[in-house]
Every structure is written in structure tokens, then in C-alpha cells.
Amino acid sequence: MLVLTREVGQVIAINDDIQIVVVAIDHGIVRLGIDAPRDLPVHRCEIYKRLKARKVQEQ
């Protein structure tokens, strides 16, 4: 796992087409903006797990 320290406005790049921006930090809550191609699904982990489980059930 890569652990980084970032400040508001700083960006993390993943390949050439995905950027994660630190939008705000307030009382220990970090808000991130994710800029990725529209054809690439981006979900919170709990939502991703739910979608994945539903897909397995449908098969």
C-alpha cells in the first residue's frame, strides 16, 4: 500500500487518465474529487462489494 500526504488542491495521478484531487479536509474528514474516463466505473468500496455480490447472485 502506498501512503501519501497531500494538502487541499494537490493531485494524485493514476496513469494518464485518472486523477484524484484533495478537495477539502475538515475535522478529520477528507473530500476527494476523482477525474476518470466516463467508461470507467468509480464506486465507494461498500457499493462496489454490493454490486459485485448482486452480479454473482444473478449468474
Secondary structure, 3 states (H helix, E strand, C coil): CCCCCCCCCCEEEECCCEEEEEEEEECCEEEEEEECCCCCCCCCHHHHHHHHHHHHHHC
